[in-house]
């Protein structure tokens, strides 16, 4: 199974600008959501609870 199924559907066709723009908008929205979630996680981890901080640091590192 591919990790890019929508692009694969257009593999032998030219990808339209509207399709590329839609993908870019979705990527930008996902990246913005990740940024907000990381900011919220950072704020929660800064509540001086060592267990929260350790769990958050592990989760944040796992995404890389």
PDB file of N, CA, C and O in Angstrom:
ATOM      1  N   UNK A   1       0.846  -1.185   0.000  1.00  0.00           N
ATOM      2  CA  UNK A   1       0.000   0.000   0.000  1.00  0.00           C
ATOM      3  C   UNK A   1       0.889   1.246   0.000  1.00  0.00           C
ATOM      4  O   UNK A   1       1.876   1.326   0.732  1.00  0.00           O
ATOM      5  N   UNK A   2       0.530   2.169  -0.803  1.00  0.00           N
ATOM      6  CA  UNK A   2       1.300   3.396  -0.956  1.00  0.00           C
ATOM      7  C   UNK A   2       0.939   4.407   0.126  1.00  0.00           C
ATOM      8  O   UNK A   2      -0.172   4.397   0.655  1.00  0.00           O
ATOM      9  N   UNK A   3       1.887   5.274   0.445  1.00  0.00           N
ATOM     10  CA  UNK A   3       1.590   6.351   1.388  1.00  0.00           C
ATOM     11  C   UNK A   3       1.172   7.632   0.668  1.00  0.00           C
ATOM     12  O   UNK A   3       0.979   8.668   1.304  1.00  0.00           O
ATOM     13  N   UNK A   4       1.032   7.562  -0.657  1.00  0.00           N
ATOM     14  CA  UNK A   4       0.569   8.714  -1.454  1.00  0.00           C
ATOM     15  C   UNK A   4      -0.507   8.282  -2.450  1.00  0.00           C
ATOM     16  O   UNK A   4      -0.324   8.446  -3.657  1.00  0.00           O
ATOM     17  N   UNK A   5      -1.615   7.737  -1.972  1.00  0.00           N
ATOM     18  CA  UNK A   5      -2.606   7.172  -2.888  1.00  0.00           C
ATOM     19  C   UNK A   5      -3.237   8.182  -3.838  1.00  0.00           C
ATOM     20  O   UNK A   5      -3.501   7.852  -4.993  1.00  0.00           O
ATOM     21  N   UNK A   6      -3.480   9.388  -3.384  1.00  0.00           N
ATOM     22  CA  UNK A   6      -4.120  10.361  -4.279  1.00  0.00           C
ATOM     23  C   UNK A   6      -3.187  10.786  -5.398  1.00  0.00           C
ATOM     24  O   UNK A   6      -3.617  10.966  -6.537  1.00  0.00           O
ATOM     25  N   UNK A   7      -1.920  10.945  -5.076  1.00  0.00           N
ATOM     26  CA  UNK A   7      -0.964  11.291  -6.120  1.00  0.00           C
ATOM     27  C   UNK A   7      -0.772  10.116  -7.069  1.00  0.00           C
ATOM     28  O   UNK A   7      -0.659  10.300  -8.280  1.00  0.00           O
ATOM     29  N   UNK A   8      -0.734   8.910  -6.515  1.00  0.00           N
ATOM     30  CA  UNK A   8      -0.566   7.716  -7.341  1.00  0.00           C
ATOM     31  C   UNK A   8      -1.691   7.565  -8.357  1.00  0.00           C
ATOM     32  O   UNK A   8      -1.474   7.048  -9.453  1.00  0.00           O
ATOM     33  N   UNK A   9      -2.888   8.012  -8.001  1.00  0.00           N
ATOM     34  CA  UNK A   9      -4.006   7.948  -8.942  1.00  0.00           C
ATOM     35  C   UNK A   9      -3.703   8.748 -10.208  1.00  0.00           C
ATOM     36  O   UNK A   9      -4.213   8.441 -11.285  1.00  0.00           O
ATOM     37  N   UNK A  10      -2.880   9.761 -10.067  1.00  0.00           N
ATOM     38  CA  UNK A  10      -2.533  10.635 -11.186  1.00  0.00           C
ATOM     39  C   UNK A  10      -1.129  10.365 -11.710  1.00  0.00           C
ATOM     40  O   UNK A  10      -0.543  11.216 -12.379  1.00  0.00           O
ATOM     41  N   UNK A  11      -0.590   9.195 -11.412  1.00  0.00           N
ATOM     42  CA  UNK A  11       0.799   8.893 -11.714  1.00  0.00           C
ATOM     43  C   UNK A  11       1.149   9.072 -13.185  1.00  0.00           C
ATOM     44  O   UNK A  11       2.231   9.565 -13.504  1.00  0.00           O
ATOM     45  N   UNK A  12       0.266   8.684 -14.074  1.00  0.00           N
ATOM     46  CA  UNK A  12       0.572   8.773 -15.494  1.00  0.00           C
ATOM     47  C   UNK A  12      -0.089   9.960 -16.167  1.00  0.00           C
ATOM     48  O   UNK A  12      -0.039  10.107 -17.388  1.00  0.00           O
ATOM     49  N   UNK A  13      -0.704  10.798 -15.363  1.00  0.00           N
ATOM     50  CA  UNK A  13      -1.331  12.022 -15.865  1.00  0.00           C
ATOM     51  C   UNK A  13      -0.568  13.206 -15.295  1.00  0.00           C
ATOM     52  O   UNK A  13       0.193  13.078 -14.336  1.00  0.00           O
ATOM     53  N   UNK A  14      -0.786  14.342 -15.901  1.00  0.00           N
ATOM     54  CA  UNK A  14      -0.261  15.557 -15.310  1.00  0.00           C
ATOM     55  C   UNK A  14      -1.111  15.888 -14.098  1.00  0.00           C
ATOM     56  O   UNK A  14      -2.337  15.803 -14.156  1.00  0.00           O
ATOM     57  N   UNK A  15      -0.483  16.254 -13.024  1.00  0.00           N
ATOM     58  CA  UNK A  15      -1.218  16.677 -11.833  1.00  0.00           C
ATOM     59  C   UNK A  15      -1.678  18.109 -12.067  1.00  0.00           C
ATOM     60  O   UNK A  15      -0.881  18.983 -12.407  1.00  0.00           O
ATOM     61  N   UNK A  16      -2.945  18.332 -11.883  1.00  0.00           N
ATOM     62  CA  UNK A  16      -3.474  19.669 -12.128  1.00  0.00           C
ATOM     63  C   UNK A  16      -3.033  20.627 -11.021  1.00  0.00           C
ATOM     64  O   UNK A  16      -2.727  20.218  -9.900  1.00  0.00           O
ATOM     65  N   UNK A  17      -3.011  21.881 -11.363  1.00  0.00           N
ATOM     66  CA  UNK A  17      -2.645  22.896 -10.384  1.00  0.00           C
ATOM     67  C   UNK A  17      -3.637  22.903  -9.230  1.00  0.00           C
ATOM     68  O   UNK A  17      -3.245  23.107  -8.082  1.00  0.00           O
ATOM     69  N   UNK A  18      -4.907  22.685  -9.515  1.00  0.00           N
ATOM     70  CA  UNK A  18      -5.905  22.698  -8.436  1.00  0.00           C
ATOM     71  C   UNK A  18      -5.676  21.528  -7.479  1.00  0.00           C
ATOM     72  O   UNK A  18      -5.864  21.674  -6.271  1.00  0.00           O
ATOM     73  N   UNK A  19      -5.272  20.370  -8.004  1.00  0.00           N
ATOM     74  CA  UNK A  19      -4.970  19.222  -7.144  1.00  0.00           C
ATOM     75  C   UNK A  19      -3.750  19.527  -6.284  1.00  0.00           C
ATOM     76  O   UNK A  19      -3.748  19.248  -5.085  1.00  0.00           O
ATOM     77  N   UNK A  20      -2.718  20.096  -6.889  1.00  0.00           N
ATOM     78  CA  UNK A  20      -1.505  20.444  -6.141  1.00  0.00           C
ATOM     79  C   UNK A  20      -1.813  21.499  -5.080  1.00  0.00           C
ATOM     80  O   UNK A  20      -1.297  21.423  -3.965  1.00  0.00           O
ATOM     81  N   UNK A  21      -2.648  22.477  -5.416  1.00  0.00           N
ATOM     82  CA  UNK A  21      -3.011  23.512  -4.439  1.00  0.00           C
ATOM     83  C   UNK A  21      -3.788  22.911  -3.278  1.00  0.00           C
ATOM     84  O   UNK A  21      -3.580  23.281  -2.123  1.00  0.00           O
ATOM     85  N   UNK A  22      -4.689  21.975  -3.593  1.00  0.00           N
ATOM     86  CA  UNK A  22      -5.463  21.330  -2.526  1.00  0.00           C
ATOM     87  C   UNK A  22      -4.533  20.575  -1.583  1.00  0.00           C
ATOM     88  O   UNK A  22      -4.679  20.671  -0.365  1.00  0.00           O
ATOM     89  N   UNK A  23      -3.573  19.819  -2.137  1.00  0.00           N
ATOM     90  CA  UNK A  23      -2.622  19.095  -1.300  1.00  0.00           C
ATOM     91  C   UNK A  23      -1.803  20.061  -0.444  1.00  0.00           C
ATOM     92  O   UNK A  23      -1.558  19.803   0.734  1.00  0.00           O
ATOM     93  N   UNK A  24      -1.384  21.168  -1.044  1.00  0.00           N
ATOM     94  CA  UNK A  24      -0.587  22.134  -0.298  1.00  0.00           C
ATOM     95  C   UNK A  24      -1.392  22.776   0.827  1.00  0.00           C
ATOM     96  O   UNK A  24      -0.873  22.984   1.924  1.00  0.00           O
ATOM     97  N   UNK A  25      -2.667  23.092   0.554  1.00  0.00           N
ATOM     98  CA  UNK A  25      -3.518  23.656   1.616  1.00  0.00           C
ATOM     99  C   UNK A  25      -3.689  22.662   2.753  1.00  0.00           C
ATOM    100  O   UNK A  25      -3.625  23.038   3.923  1.00  0.00           O
ATOM    101  N   UNK A  26      -3.908  21.382   2.411  1.00  0.00           N
ATOM    102  CA  UNK A  26      -4.067  20.360   3.443  1.00  0.00           C
ATOM    103  C   UNK A  26      -2.778  20.190   4.255  1.00  0.00           C
ATOM    104  O   UNK A  26      -2.825  20.033   5.475  1.00  0.00           O
ATOM    105  N   UNK A  27      -1.632  20.223   3.575  1.00  0.00           N
ATOM    106  CA  UNK A  27      -0.350  20.115   4.266  1.00  0.00           C
ATOM    107  C   UNK A  27      -0.146  21.300   5.201  1.00  0.00           C
ATOM    108  O   UNK A  27       0.268  21.123   6.347  1.00  0.00           O
ATOM    109  N   UNK A  28      -0.434  22.502   4.722  1.00  0.00           N
ATOM    110  CA  UNK A  28      -0.281  23.692   5.557  1.00  0.00           C
ATOM    111  C   UNK A  28      -1.190  23.635   6.773  1.00  0.00           C
ATOM    112  O   UNK A  28      -0.776  24.002   7.872  1.00  0.00           O
ATOM    113  N   UNK A  29      -2.431  23.179   6.588  1.00  0.00           N
ATOM    114  CA  UNK A  29      -3.362  23.066   7.708  1.00  0.00           C
ATOM    115  C   UNK A  29      -2.869  22.031   8.721  1.00  0.00           C
ATOM    116  O   UNK A  29      -2.946  22.258   9.928  1.00  0.00           O
ATOM    117  N   UNK A  30      -2.369  20.907   8.235  1.00  0.00           N
ATOM    118  CA  UNK A  30      -1.860  19.865   9.137  1.00  0.00           C
ATOM    119  C   UNK A  30      -0.644  20.375   9.908  1.00  0.00           C
ATOM    120  O   UNK A  30      -0.523  20.133  11.109  1.00  0.00           O
ATOM    121  N   UNK A  31       0.253  21.078   9.222  1.00  0.00           N
ATOM    122  CA  UNK A  31       1.437  21.615   9.899  1.00  0.00           C
ATOM    123  C   UNK A  31       1.053  22.657  10.946  1.00  0.00           C
ATOM    124  O   UNK A  31       1.668  22.721  12.010  1.00  0.00           O
ATOM    125  N   UNK A  32       0.050  23.465  10.655  1.00  0.00           N
ATOM    126  CA  UNK A  32      -0.416  24.462  11.626  1.00  0.00           C
ATOM    127  C   UNK A  32      -1.021  23.775  12.846  1.00  0.00           C
ATOM    128  O   UNK A  32      -0.807  24.210  13.978  1.00  0.00           O
ATOM    129  N   UNK A  33      -1.774  22.706  12.617  1.00  0.00           N
ATOM    130  CA  UNK A  33      -2.368  21.951  13.739  1.00  0.00           C
ATOM    131  C   UNK A  33      -1.268  21.328  14.591  1.00  0.00           C
ATOM    132  O   UNK A  33      -1.349  21.358  15.819  1.00  0.00           O
ATOM    133  N   UNK A  34      -0.255  20.770  13.965  1.00  0.00           N
ATOM    134  CA  UNK A  34       0.873  20.192  14.705  1.00  0.00           C
ATOM    135  C   UNK A  34       1.550  21.266  15.549  1.00  0.00           C
ATOM    136  O   UNK A  34       1.896  21.027  16.706  1.00  0.00           O
ATOM    137  N   UNK A  35       1.737  22.440  14.971  1.00  0.00           N
ATOM    138  CA  UNK A  35       2.371  23.537  15.703  1.00  0.00           C
ATOM    139  C   UNK A  35       1.558  23.909  16.939  1.00  0.00           C
ATOM    140  O   UNK A  35       2.113  24.093  18.022  1.00  0.00           O
ATOM    141  N   UNK A  36       0.232  24.020  16.772  1.00  0.00           N
ATOM    142  CA  UNK A  36      -0.627  24.367  17.916  1.00  0.00           C
ATOM    143  C   UNK A  36      -0.603  23.271  18.971  1.00  0.00           C
ATOM    144  O   UNK A  36      -0.570  23.571  20.165  1.00  0.00           O
ATOM    145  N   UNK A  37      -0.620  21.992  18.552  1.00  0.00           N
ATOM    146  CA  UNK A  37      -0.567  20.889  19.508  1.00  0.00           C
ATOM    147  C   UNK A  37       0.759  20.870  20.260  1.00  0.00           C
ATOM    148  O   UNK A  37       0.792  20.601  21.461  1.00  0.00           O
ATOM    149  N   UNK A  38       1.851  21.156  19.555  1.00  0.00           N
ATOM    150  CA  UNK A  38       3.146  21.205  20.229  1.00  0.00           C
ATOM    151  C   UNK A  38       3.194  22.340  21.240  1.00  0.00           C
ATOM    152  O   UNK A  38       3.734  22.172  22.333  1.00  0.00           O
ATOM    153  N   UNK A  39       2.638  23.486  20.891  1.00  0.00           N
ATOM    154  CA  UNK A  39       2.606  24.610  21.831  1.00  0.00           C
ATOM    155  C   UNK A  39       1.783  24.259  23.063  1.00  0.00           C
ATOM    156  O   UNK A  39       2.166  24.591  24.185  1.00  0.00           O
ATOM    157  N   UNK A  40       0.653  23.587  22.857  1.00  0.00           N
ATOM    158  CA  UNK A  40      -0.179  23.170  23.987  1.00  0.00           C
ATOM    159  C   UNK A  40       0.562  22.144  24.841  1.00  0.00           C
ATOM    160  O   UNK A  40       0.520  22.208  26.070  1.00  0.00           O
ATOM    161  N   UNK A  41       1.234  21.203  24.193  1.00  0.00           N
ATOM    162  CA  UNK A  41       2.008  20.203  24.934  1.00  0.00           C
ATOM    163  C   UNK A  41       3.133  20.833  25.727  1.00  0.00           C
ATOM    164  O   UNK A  41       3.383  20.454  26.871  1.00  0.00           O
ATOM    165  N   UNK A  42       3.819  21.806  25.115  1.00  0.00           N
ATOM    166  CA  UNK A  42       4.886  22.511  25.830  1.00  0.00           C
ATOM    167  C   UNK A  42       4.331  23.213  27.064  1.00  0.00           C
ATOM    168  O   UNK A  42       4.946  23.180  28.130  1.00  0.00           O
ATOM    169  N   UNK A  43       3.169  23.849  26.920  1.00  0.00           N
ATOM    170  CA  UNK A  43       2.559  24.550  28.049  1.00  0.00           C
ATOM    171  C   UNK A  43       2.192  23.568  29.158  1.00  0.00           C
ATOM    172  O   UNK A  43       2.405  23.861  30.335  1.00  0.00           O
ATOM    173  N   UNK A  44       1.648  22.419  28.801  1.00  0.00           N
ATOM    174  CA  UNK A  44       1.303  21.418  29.816  1.00  0.00           C
ATOM    175  C   UNK A  44       2.549  20.836  30.477  1.00  0.00           C
ATOM    176  O   UNK A  44       2.561  20.596  31.685  1.00  0.00           O
ATOM    177  N   UNK A  45       3.580  20.615  29.698  1.00  0.00           N
ATOM    178  CA  UNK A  45       4.808  20.033  30.236  1.00  0.00           C
ATOM    179  C   UNK A  45       5.520  20.993  31.174  1.00  0.00           C
ATOM    180  O   UNK A  45       6.310  20.569  32.017  1.00  0.00           O
ATOM    181  N   UNK A  46       5.249  22.264  31.035  1.00  0.00           N
ATOM    182  CA  UNK A  46       5.894  23.262  31.883  1.00  0.00           C
ATOM    183  C   UNK A  46       5.189  23.467  33.211  1.00  0.00           C
ATOM    184  O   UNK A  46       5.472  24.426  33.928  1.00  0.00           O
ATOM    185  N   UNK A  47       4.263  22.560  33.544  1.00  0.00           N
ATOM    186  CA  UNK A  47       3.545  22.711  34.813  1.00  0.00           C
ATOM    187  C   UNK A  47       4.323  22.099  35.983  1.00  0.00           C
ATOM    188  O   UNK A  47       3.780  21.904  37.070  1.00  0.00           O
ATOM    189  N   UNK A  48       5.600  21.800  35.740  1.00  0.00           N
ATOM    190  CA  UNK A  48       6.528  21.303  36.759  1.00  0.00           C
ATOM    191  C   UNK A  48       6.196  19.906  37.261  1.00  0.00           C
ATOM    192  O   UNK A  48       6.647  19.504  38.334  1.00  0.00           O
ATOM    193  N   UNK A  49       5.420  19.176  36.498  1.00  0.00           N
ATOM    194  CA  UNK A  49       5.175  17.770  36.810  1.00  0.00           C
ATOM    195  C   UNK A  49       6.200  16.959  36.021  1.00  0.00           C
ATOM    196  O   UNK A  49       6.121  16.906  34.793  1.00  0.00           O
ATOM    197  N   UNK A  50       7.157  16.328  36.698  1.00  0.00           N
ATOM    198  CA  UNK A  50       8.231  15.641  35.962  1.00  0.00           C
ATOM    199  C   UNK A  50       7.726  14.517  35.068  1.00  0.00           C
ATOM    200  O   UNK A  50       8.322  14.253  34.024  1.00  0.00           O
ATOM    201  N   UNK A  51       6.654  13.858  35.448  1.00  0.00           N
ATOM    202  CA  UNK A  51       6.134  12.767  34.623  1.00  0.00           C
ATOM    203  C   UNK A  51       5.536  13.300  33.326  1.00  0.00           C
ATOM    204  O   UNK A  51       5.725  12.710  32.262  1.00  0.00           O
ATOM    205  N   UNK A  52       4.818  14.410  33.415  1.00  0.00           N
ATOM    206  CA  UNK A  52       4.252  15.029  32.217  1.00  0.00           C
ATOM    207  C   UNK A  52       5.371  15.477  31.292  1.00  0.00           C
ATOM    208  O   UNK A  52       5.297  15.270  30.080  1.00  0.00           O
ATOM    209  N   UNK A  53       6.400  16.083  31.848  1.00  0.00           N
ATOM    210  CA  UNK A  53       7.503  16.578  31.039  1.00  0.00           C
ATOM    211  C   UNK A  53       8.227  15.439  30.331  1.00  0.00           C
ATOM    212  O   UNK A  53       8.529  15.541  29.142  1.00  0.00           O
ATOM    213  N   UNK A  54       8.503  14.369  31.044  1.00  0.00           N
ATOM    214  CA  UNK A  54       9.215  13.225  30.454  1.00  0.00           C
ATOM    215  C   UNK A  54       8.372  12.593  29.355  1.00  0.00           C
ATOM    216  O   UNK A  54       8.895  12.297  28.280  1.00  0.00           O
ATOM    217  N   UNK A  55       7.087  12.379  29.594  1.00  0.00           N
ATOM    218  CA  UNK A  55       6.204  11.788  28.585  1.00  0.00           C
ATOM    219  C   UNK A  55       6.106  12.682  27.358  1.00  0.00           C
ATOM    220  O   UNK A  55       6.146  12.192  26.229  1.00  0.00           O
ATOM    221  N   UNK A  56       5.979  13.982  27.566  1.00  0.00           N
ATOM    222  CA  UNK A  56       5.861  14.914  26.448  1.00  0.00           C
ATOM    223  C   UNK A  56       7.147  14.949  25.642  1.00  0.00           C
ATOM    224  O   UNK A  56       7.109  14.959  24.411  1.00  0.00           O
ATOM    225  N   UNK A  57       8.286  14.968  26.324  1.00  0.00           N
ATOM    226  CA  UNK A  57       9.558  15.005  25.600  1.00  0.00           C
ATOM    227  C   UNK A  57       9.720  13.755  24.731  1.00  0.00           C
ATOM    228  O   UNK A  57      10.176  13.844  23.591  1.00  0.00           O
ATOM    229  N   UNK A  58       9.346  12.593  25.271  1.00  0.00           N
ATOM    230  CA  UNK A  58       9.428  11.349  24.504  1.00  0.00           C
ATOM    231  C   UNK A  58       8.504  11.394  23.284  1.00  0.00           C
ATOM    232  O   UNK A  58       8.903  11.001  22.188  1.00  0.00           O
ATOM    233  N   UNK A  59       7.292  11.865  23.471  1.00  0.00           N
ATOM    234  CA  UNK A  59       6.332  11.945  22.378  1.00  0.00           C
ATOM    235  C   UNK A  59       6.797  12.913  21.304  1.00  0.00           C
ATOM    236  O   UNK A  59       6.660  12.636  20.113  1.00  0.00           O
ATOM    237  N   UNK A  60       7.338  14.030  21.712  1.00  0.00           N
ATOM    238  CA  UNK A  60       7.789  15.047  20.768  1.00  0.00           C
ATOM    239  C   UNK A  60       8.993  14.531  19.969  1.00  0.00           C
ATOM    240  O   UNK A  60       9.096  14.778  18.767  1.00  0.00           O
ATOM    241  N   UNK A  61       9.895  13.819  20.635  1.00  0.00           N
ATOM    242  CA  UNK A  61      11.060  13.254  19.939  1.00  0.00           C
ATOM    243  C   UNK A  61      10.651  12.144  18.968  1.00  0.00           C
ATOM    244  O   UNK A  61      11.298  11.962  17.937  1.00  0.00           O
ATOM    245  N   UNK A  62       9.605  11.414  19.277  1.00  0.00           N
ATOM    246  CA  UNK A  62       9.176  10.284  18.452  1.00  0.00           C
ATOM    247  C   UNK A  62       8.706  10.736  17.086  1.00  0.00           C
ATOM    248  O   UNK A  62       8.767   9.955  16.136  1.00  0.00           O
ATOM    249  N   UNK A  63       8.245  11.953  16.952  1.00  0.00           N
ATOM    250  CA  UNK A  63       7.738  12.417  15.656  1.00  0.00           C
ATOM    251  C   UNK A  63       8.857  12.625  14.653  1.00  0.00           C
ATOM    252  O   UNK A  63       8.613  12.628  13.447  1.00  0.00           O
ATOM    253  N   UNK A  64      10.069  12.798  15.129  1.00  0.00           N
ATOM    254  CA  UNK A  64      11.184  13.063  14.228  1.00  0.00           C
ATOM    255  C   UNK A  64      11.625  11.830  13.580  1.00  0.00           C
ATOM    256  O   UNK A  64      12.560  11.853  12.780  1.00  0.00           O
TER     257      UNK A  64
END
